[in-house]
Amino acid sequence: MLTIKEYSVELVKDPFGILTGRRFEFVCDLEVPEEDELYSEKGIYLRVIFLDEGEASRIVKYDFYERTTDQYLDFDMEAEEEEWLTAFCKEHLDEEV
């Protein structure tokens, strides 16, 4: 399971009003055990685009990156991790600065 050490959340503006709902960008610093295939000594963070449409809120996209190099890492989450992350994002939506 993912462990988020710290995170930031920001409302993403849609100047053209093309999409319904509000979009947020979450950047989450992760704690990854050494035995996990995602582990890196340089640290890992997760960038999540989350769409808030009330009951239909969902993750639009997520990507893993190495912290110090910002190198993209091609990993997918398991279904239960995505469900957990969706719940985390819903809980922290209105904390944007």
Contact map, one row per residue, 1 for C-alpha under 8 A:
1110000000000000000000000000000000000000000000000000000000000000000000000000000010000000000000000
1111000000000000000000000000011100000000000000000000000000000000000000000000000010000000000000000
1111100000000000000000000000011100000000000000000000000000000000000000000000000000000000000000000
0111111000000000000000000001111000000000000000000000000000000000000000000000000000000000000000000
0011111000000000000000000001111000000000000000000000000000000000000000000000000000000000000000000
0001111100000000000000000001110000000000000000000000000000000000000000000000000000000000000000000
0001111110000000000000000111100000000000000000000000000000000000000000000000000000000000000000000
0000011111000000000000000111000000000000000000000000000000000000000000000000000000000000000000010
0000001111100000000000011110000000000000000000000000000000000000000000000000000000000000000110111
0000000111110000000000011100000000000000000000000000000000000000000000000000000000000000000000011
0000000011111000000001111000000000000000000000000000000000000000000000000000000000000000000000011
0000000001111100000001111000000000000000000000000000000000000000000000000000000000000000000000000
0000000000111110000000100000000000000000000000000000000000000000000000000000000000000000000000000
0000000000011111111000000000000000000000000000000000000000000000000000000000000000000000000000000
0000000000001111100000000000000000000000000000000000000000000000000000000000000000000000000000000
0000000000000111110000000000000000000000000000000000000000000000000000000000000000000000000000000
0000000000000111111100000000000000000000000000000000000000000000000000000000000000000000000000000
0000000000000101111100000000000000000000000000000000000000000000000000000000000000000000000000000
0000000000000100111110000000000000000000000000000000000000000000000000000000000000000000000000000
0000000000000000111111000000000000000000000000000000100000000000000000000000000000000000000000000
0000000000000000001111100000000000000000000000000011100000000000000000000000000000000000000000000
0000000000110000000111110000000000000000000000000011100000000000000000000000000000000000000000000
0000000000111000000011111000000000000000000000001111000000000000000000000000000000000000000000000
0000000011110000000001111100000000000000000000011111000000000000000000000000000000000000000010000
0000000011110000000000111110000000000000000000111100000000000000000000000000000000000000000000000
0000001111000000000000011111000000000000000001111100000000000000000000000000000000000000100000000
0000001110000000000000001111100000000000000011110000000000000000000000000000000000000000000000000
0001111100000000000000000111110000000000000011100000000000000000000000000000000000000000000000000
0001111000000000000000000011111000000000001111000000000000000000000000000000000000000000000000000
0111110000000000000000000001111100000000001111000000000000000000000000000000000000000000000000000
0111100000000000000000000000111110000000001100000000000000000000000000000000000000000000000000000
0110000000000000000000000000011111010111000100000000000000000000000000000000000000000000000000000
0000000000000000000000000000001111110010000000000000000000000000000000000000000000000000000000000
0000000000000000000000000000000111111011000000000000000000000000000000000000000000000000000000000
0000000000000000000000000000000011111010000000000000000000000000000000000000000000000000000000000
0000000000000000000000000000000111111110000000000000000000000000000000000000000000000000000000000
0000000000000000000000000000000001111110000000000000000000000000000000000000000000000000000000000
0000000000000000000000000000000100011111000100000000000000000000000000000010000000000000000000000
0000000000000000000000000000000111111111101100000000000000000000000000000000000000000000000000000
0000000000000000000000000000000101000111111100000000000000000000010000000000000000000000000000000
0000000000000000000000000000000000000011111000000000000000000000000000000000000000000000000000000
0000000000000000000000000000000000000001111100000000000000000000011110000000000000000000000000000
0000000000000000000000000000111000000011111110000000000000000000011100000000000000000000000000000
0000000000000000000000000000111100000111011111000000000000000001111000000000000000000000000000000
0000000000000000000000000011110000000000001111100000000000000001111000000000000000000000000000000
0000000000000000000000000111110000000000000111110000000000000111100000000000000000000000000000000
0000000000000000000000001111000000000000000011111000000000000111100000000000000000000000000000000
0000000000000000000000011110000000000000000001111100000000111110000000000000000000000000000000000
0000000000000000000000111100000000000000000000111110000000111100000000000000000000000000000000000
0000000000000000000000111100000000000000000000011111000011111000000000000000000000000000100000000
0000000000000000000011110000000000000000000000001111100011110000000000000000000000000000000000000
0000000000000000000011110000000000000000000000000111110111000000000000000000000000000000010000000
0000000000000000000111000000000000000000000000000011111110000000000000000000000000000000000000000
0000000000000000000000000000000000000000000000000001111110000000000000000000000000000000000000000
0000000000000000000000000000000000000000000000000000111110000000000000000000000000000000000000000
0000000000000000000000000000000000000000000000000001111111000000000000000000000000000000000000000
0000000000000000000000000000000000000000000000000111111111100000000000000000000000000000010000000
0000000000000000000000000000000000000000000000000111000111110000000000000000000000000100000000000
0000000000000000000000000000000000000000000000011110000011111100000000000000000000000100000000000
0000000000000000000000000000000000000000000000011110000001111100000000000000000000000000000000000
0000000000000000000000000000000000000000000000011100000000111110000000000000000000000000000000000
0000000000000000000000000000000000000000000001111000000000111111000000000000000000000000000000000
0000000000000000000000000000000000000000000001110000000000001111100000011110000000000000000000000
0000000000000000000000000000000000000000000111100000000000000111110000011110000000000000000000000
0000000000000000000000000000000000000000000111100000000000000011111001111000000000000000000000000
0000000000000000000000000000000000000001011110000000000000000001111111111000000000000000000000000
0000000000000000000000000000000000000000011110000000000000000000111111100000000000000000000000000
0000000000000000000000000000000000000000011000000000000000000000011111000000000000000000000000000
0000000000000000000000000000000000000000010000000000000000000000011111100000000000000000000000000
0000000000000000000000000000000000000000000000000000000000000000111111110000000000000000000000000
0000000000000000000000000000000000000000000000000000000000000000111011111000000000000000000000000
0000000000000000000000000000000000000000000000000000000000000011110001111100000000000000000000000
0000000000000000000000000000000000000000000000000000000000000011110000111110000000000000000000000
0000000000000000000000000000000000000000000000000000000000000011000000011111000000000000000000000
0000000000000000000000000000000000000100000000000000000000000011000000001111100000000000000000000
0000000000000000000000000000000000000000000000000000000000000000000000000111110000000000000000000
0000000000000000000000000000000000000000000000000000000000000000000000000011111011000000000000000
0000000000000000000000000000000000000000000000000000000000000000000000000001111111000000000000000
0000000000000000000000000000000000000000000000000000000000000000000000000000111111100000000000000
0000000000000000000000000000000000000000000000000000000000000000000000000000011111110000000000000
1100000000000000000000000000000000000000000000000000000000000000000000000000111111111000000000000
0000000000000000000000000000000000000000000000000000000000000000000000000000111111111100000000000
0000000000000000000000000000000000000000000000000000000000000000000000000000001111111110000000000
0000000000000000000000000000000000000000000000000000000000000000000000000000000111111111000000000
0000000000000000000000000000000000000000000000000000000000000000000000000000000011111111100000000
0000000000000000000000000000000000000000000000000000000001100000000000000000000001111111110000000
0000000000000000000000000000000000000000000000000000000000000000000000000000000000111111111000000
0000000000000000000000000000000000000000000000000000000000000000000000000000000000011111111100000
0000000000000000000000000100000000000000000000000100000000000000000000000000000000001111111110000
0000000000000000000000000000000000000000000000000001000010000000000000000000000000000111111110000
0000000000000000000000000000000000000000000000000000000000000000000000000000000000000011111110000
0000000010000000000000000000000000000000000000000000000000000000000000000000000000000001111111100
0000000010000000000000010000000000000000000000000000000000000000000000000000000000000000111111110
0000000000000000000000000000000000000000000000000000000000000000000000000000000000000000000111110
0000000010000000000000000000000000000000000000000000000000000000000000000000000000000000000111111
0000000111100000000000000000000000000000000000000000000000000000000000000000000000000000000011111
0000000011100000000000000000000000000000000000000000000000000000000000000000000000000000000000111
